[in-house]
Structures are given as C-alpha cells and as structure tokens.
Amino acid sequence: MTEPDTEVRSQQGLDRIVFFSDAVVAIAITLVVLPLVDSARDTPEGAGAFLRENGFALVAAGISFAVIAGFWRDHHALFTRVTGYDEVVVRLNLLWLAGIVLMPVATVLEVAAPHGDPLSVGLYLGVIAVTMIVSRLLAARVRAAGFLRGDLRPGVRGAAVPWVPVALFLVVSAVALLVPSVGLYALLAMLFAPLLSRALAGGAR
C-alpha cells in the first residue's frame, strides 16, 4: 500500500482542489472591495464626497485586486498542466490560500493605519512576499513529483527565473520599509520584474 504522503490522488480530487481554490480566491477578491461598498452606502453626499474621502482606499483596493488576480492567474496556469497531487501539494496549496485570505485583512489595516505606518506596510508586504514564495514552492513540488504535464526540466539558471520577481519584491519591500516617504510607491519597481525574468530566461537558453 502506498503511503498517504506520496499517494497520487484521482482527477476528481484534483478538480476539487482547483474548484475550492477558485472559490476562496473569488471570496477574497470580493472582500477587498467590500469595505468600499459599505463606505459608499454611508456617504450620502454623493460620488464626489466618496471619492475625496476614499481615494487612498480605492488605490489600495485596486492594488490588492491586481495582486490577487495575478496570483490566481499564475495558479490557474500551473494547475491546467498538473496531472496529480500528493499531501505536500495539498498543504502548500492551503498555505497559498491562507496568504490569499489574509490579503483583504492586510489591505484594510493598511488603509486604516496612519500614512507610512511601518507595521501595516510590513504586514501588507509580508503577506504578499510569503504568498509569492509559497506559489514558487508549490510549482517546484509538482515539477519535482512528476505531476506536471509536458514538463521540460530547466537547468539551474532556468529554474531561477521564477524567483526573480521574489528577489525584486524583497528589495522593494526593504525600500518601502526603510524609506517611509516612498512607502508602497516602491511597488512600481515590480513593473520591471517581467523584463528581468525574460532577460534571465534568454540567457538560460
């Protein structure tokens, strides 16, 4: 009998993991904007007053929406090629979902805190960083366990490509925390992550 931690599960079980993950992401992405719905209902002065009072909250919600959507897109792209799973994959996926669920909480704390508050900024960036790392570990696990359809094993340099955005994000996070006046605007540097990844991927060929 195969041990539970190495047993390859059925396609039906894999589908349930994907459906559950999609449902959790959908709820989390809704919770990001839900406080704005409540605020709009409690602002009888109209749209102008709502926009003036909630400008930063709208920006924060937009960033968090984009972050969660990006995480889901990568998760979806990975699991369209996954052919099986084991207990390690399940646990890593649950840890990834925990990061997704914490995103709305971190967003609300960031909006409610004084501008540049290091604790709220650190929590927000920490949740994103941990979720990014877990997503890479999840992808590495399904590849190492042979659960990835059509997988061409990358070399050492090729395997490092997915970690480029993580490394850049850690640098950006350090800048955001050490220079409070910059704050979350440092995240704009993440726009260069695809360029760096493509450059490293090109050099790995």
C-alpha positions as CSV (number, residue, x, y, z in Angstrom):
1,M,0.0,0.0,0.0
2,T,1.3,3.5,-0.9
3,E,1.9,5.8,2.0
4,P,-0.6,8.7,2.3
5,D,2.0,11.4,1.8
6,T,3.1,10.0,-1.5
7,E,-0.1,8.7,-2.9
8,V,-1.2,10.1,-6.2
9,R,-4.9,11.1,-5.9
10,S,-7.6,10.9,-8.5
11,Q,-8.5,13.5,-11.2
12,Q,-11.7,14.1,-9.3
13,G,-9.8,15.0,-6.2
14,L,-7.6,17.4,-8.3
15,D,-10.6,19.1,-9.6
16,R,-11.9,19.6,-6.1
17,I,-8.7,21.3,-5.1
18,V,-9.0,23.7,-8.1
19,F,-12.6,24.5,-7.5
20,F,-12.0,25.1,-3.8
21,S,-9.0,27.3,-4.6
22,D,-11.0,29.3,-7.1
23,A,-13.9,29.8,-4.6
24,V,-11.5,31.1,-1.9
25,V,-9.9,33.5,-4.4
26,A,-13.3,34.8,-5.5
27,I,-14.3,35.4,-1.9
28,A,-11.0,37.1,-1.1
29,I,-11.1,39.4,-4.1
30,T,-14.7,40.4,-3.2
31,L,-13.7,41.2,0.4
32,V,-11.1,43.6,-0.9
33,V,-13.7,45.9,-2.3
34,L,-16.5,45.2,0.2
35,P,-15.4,48.0,2.7
36,L,-15.7,50.4,-0.2
37,V,-19.3,49.3,-0.8
38,D,-20.1,50.0,2.9
39,S,-18.4,53.3,2.7
40,A,-20.3,54.3,-0.5
41,R,-23.6,53.4,1.3
42,D,-22.6,55.6,4.3
43,T,-21.7,58.6,2.2
44,P,-25.0,60.4,1.4
45,E,-23.2,63.5,-0.1
46,G,-22.7,61.7,-3.4
47,A,-19.9,60.3,-5.6
48,G,-17.6,63.4,-5.2
49,A,-17.5,63.1,-1.5
50,F,-17.0,59.4,-1.6
51,L,-14.0,59.8,-4.0
52,R,-12.4,62.5,-1.9
53,E,-12.8,60.5,1.3
54,N,-11.7,57.2,-0.1
55,G,-9.0,58.0,-2.6
56,F,-6.3,56.0,-0.9
57,A,-8.7,53.2,-0.1
58,L,-9.6,52.9,-3.8
59,V,-5.9,52.8,-4.8
60,A,-5.2,50.2,-2.1
61,A,-8.1,48.1,-3.2
62,G,-7.1,48.3,-6.8
63,I,-3.5,47.2,-6.0
64,S,-4.8,44.3,-3.9
65,F,-7.3,43.3,-6.6
66,A,-4.5,43.2,-9.1
67,V,-2.2,41.3,-6.8
68,I,-4.8,38.6,-6.0
69,A,-5.8,38.4,-9.7
70,G,-2.1,37.9,-10.6
71,F,-1.7,35.1,-8.0
72,W,-4.9,33.4,-9.4
73,R,-3.7,33.7,-13.0
74,D,-0.4,32.0,-12.1
75,H,-2.2,29.3,-10.0
76,H,-4.6,28.7,-12.9
77,A,-1.8,28.4,-15.5
78,L,0.0,25.9,-13.2
79,F,-2.9,23.7,-12.5
80,T,-4.0,23.5,-16.1
81,R,-0.8,21.4,-16.5
82,V,-1.0,19.5,-13.2
83,T,-1.9,15.8,-13.6
84,G,-1.8,14.6,-10.0
85,Y,-1.1,15.6,-6.4
86,D,0.1,14.4,-3.0
87,E,-0.2,15.6,0.6
88,V,2.7,18.0,0.1
89,V,0.9,19.7,-2.8
90,V,-2.3,19.9,-0.7
91,R,-0.6,21.5,2.2
92,L,1.3,24.0,0.1
93,N,-1.9,24.9,-1.7
94,L,-3.6,25.5,1.6
95,L,-0.7,27.7,2.7
96,W,-1.0,29.7,-0.5
97,L,-4.8,30.1,0.1
98,A,-4.0,31.4,3.6
99,G,-1.9,34.1,2.0
100,I,-4.8,35.0,-0.4
101,V,-7.3,35.1,2.5
102,L,-5.0,37.5,4.5
103,M,-4.8,40.0,1.7
104,P,-8.1,41.7,2.4
105,V,-7.2,41.9,6.1
106,A,-3.8,43.4,5.3
107,T,-5.4,45.9,2.9
108,V,-7.9,47.1,5.5
109,L,-5.2,47.5,8.1
110,E,-3.0,49.5,5.6
111,V,-5.9,51.8,4.8
112,A,-6.9,52.4,8.4
113,A,-3.3,53.0,9.7
114,P,-1.5,56.3,9.6
115,H,0.3,57.0,6.3
116,G,3.7,55.2,6.3
117,D,2.9,53.1,9.4
118,P,5.8,50.6,9.3
119,L,3.8,47.8,10.9
120,S,0.8,47.9,8.5
121,V,3.1,48.3,5.5
122,G,5.3,45.5,6.7
123,L,2.3,43.2,7.2
124,Y,0.9,44.0,3.8
125,L,4.2,43.4,2.0
126,G,4.9,40.3,4.2
127,V,1.7,38.7,3.2
128,I,2.5,39.2,-0.5
129,A,6.1,38.0,-0.1
130,V,5.1,34.8,1.7
131,T,2.4,34.1,-0.9
132,M,4.9,34.6,-3.7
133,I,7.3,32.2,-2.1
134,V,4.7,29.5,-1.4
135,S,3.5,29.7,-5.0
136,R,7.0,29.0,-6.2
137,L,7.4,26.2,-3.8
138,L,4.1,24.7,-5.0
139,A,5.2,24.9,-8.6
140,A,8.6,23.3,-7.7
141,R,6.8,20.5,-5.8
142,V,4.5,19.5,-8.7
143,R,7.5,19.5,-11.0
144,A,9.7,17.5,-8.7
145,A,7.0,14.9,-8.1
146,G,6.4,14.5,-11.8
147,F,2.9,15.9,-11.7
148,L,3.4,18.5,-14.5
149,R,2.3,17.7,-18.0
150,G,4.8,18.3,-20.8
151,D,7.4,19.5,-18.4
152,L,10.9,20.1,-19.7
153,R,13.3,20.1,-16.8
154,P,15.0,23.6,-16.7
155,G,18.7,24.0,-15.9
156,V,19.9,25.7,-12.8
157,R,19.6,29.2,-14.4
158,G,16.2,28.4,-15.9
159,A,14.9,27.2,-12.5
160,A,16.0,30.5,-11.0
161,V,13.8,32.6,-13.4
162,P,10.5,32.3,-11.3
163,W,12.4,33.6,-8.3
164,V,13.5,36.8,-10.0
165,P,10.2,38.6,-9.1
166,V,10.5,37.3,-5.5
167,A,14.0,38.7,-5.1
168,L,13.0,42.0,-6.6
169,F,10.0,42.2,-4.3
170,L,12.1,41.6,-1.3
171,V,14.4,44.5,-2.3
172,V,11.3,46.7,-3.0
173,S,9.9,45.8,0.4
174,A,13.1,46.8,2.1
175,V,13.0,50.2,0.4
176,A,9.3,50.7,1.3
177,L,10.1,50.0,5.0
178,L,13.3,51.9,5.3
179,V,12.1,54.9,3.4
180,P,8.6,55.7,4.8
181,S,8.1,58.6,2.4
182,V,8.3,56.2,-0.5
183,G,6.1,53.6,1.1
184,L,4.0,51.4,-1.3
185,Y,5.0,53.5,-4.3
186,A,8.1,51.3,-4.3
187,L,5.9,48.6,-5.7
188,L,6.0,50.4,-9.0
189,A,9.5,48.9,-9.4
190,M,7.8,45.5,-9.8
191,L,6.8,46.6,-13.3
192,F,10.4,45.7,-14.2
193,A,10.1,42.1,-13.0
194,P,8.9,40.7,-16.3
195,L,11.8,42.3,-18.1
196,L,14.4,40.9,-15.7
197,S,12.7,37.5,-15.9
198,R,12.8,37.5,-19.7
199,A,16.5,38.6,-19.7
200,L,17.5,35.7,-17.4
201,A,15.3,33.3,-19.3
202,G,17.0,34.4,-22.6
203,G,20.4,33.9,-21.0
204,A,19.4,30.4,-19.8
205,R,18.9,29.1,-23.4
